[in-house]
């Protein structure tokens, strides 16, 4: 188990940093991209491993990714999108979408629709996680403004 | 008076150039609008309005004279987060009052023409390493690592290459997914790879429209319904292109 987790940590870090390169993120932010991706993925992985529903696991992971990204964006005065993108990519339900497509091709429409609906739910969960963190961000900003006034 | 009028046009040009660079490099719509209005405000334009969609920017400033409005068209959209960050820091310096209008224009022009992207070889290498890593993350076995790397790298390379050859995004993504599928099949067929499903899933990951998905959500939430839906549609088209490319291969299995 420890080896599996270590492998997941290392690969998710490298994958997220590599995505930073593909999207041409600034050099100095690549390590941070990797960290965001790694933390988000390990949250998802552990939750899914302990039997939490995939949708819930995705919401939690996306939320944590977005929160860390916003903290980084504030700290380093960089657009938040640079960190969010690299972290979100691993959560995209590629495997489920693939299986859905596979069932469509083999004319097993019942299974295909099932899987497609699941992929859709997970995409929605990613959006939900980002939105939640945005809400919290706005709340903090507003409370800051209020305390200044 | 004449000079004052000219300066207002300069301010418009600076804001528009900043907006253009950001939008072309893949920034969120609300960030583009926000940056343009902040810049104009920093140069003393009290009221400005911007309307940004993924394909064009309208910007108008209001002063004592009649309202001035300009429209620019955005035809190329790439992903270049470094430029977004660079324009962001320039705009920060403008709002701090560190740059004059002409200095800002020169700096933005430099950002616009500069090529700050990572070399293509490095990006292809990154795509192939990412594919291998995704394979492991999606419970693949290490035996397939090399196969996923090769398929993913070549897939990303072909999307870049075909996009130059035929500037239709859907087509180049379809072909890239097709190539990924064929390569993965060949690897499994020759015994170099073990699990076709895992190799394909890992290798198509560099093609996934991650930036579009996040931008679409953030734009929708910021109230930019038009841009959000447009980006969502673009992401969906990309996903559909990848899906059909893979589906073609699966049909012949």
Interface residues (C-beta under 8 A of the other chain):
Chain A: X7 X8 X11 X12 X14 X15 X18 X19 X21 X22 X23 X24 X25 X26 X29 X41 X45 X77 X78 X79 X81 X82 X84 X85 X88 X89 X90 X92 X94 X95 X97 X98 X99 X101 X102 X104 X105 X106 X123 X126 X127 X130 X131 X134
Chain B: X26 X27 X28 X31 X79 X80 X81 X82 X83 X84 X85 X88 X89 X92 X116 X117 X118 X122 X123 X126 X127 X129 X130 X132 X133 X134 X136 X137 X138 X156 X197 X200 X201 X204 X205 X206 X208 X210 X211 X213 X214 X215 X217 X218 X221 X239 X243 X246 X247 X250 X251
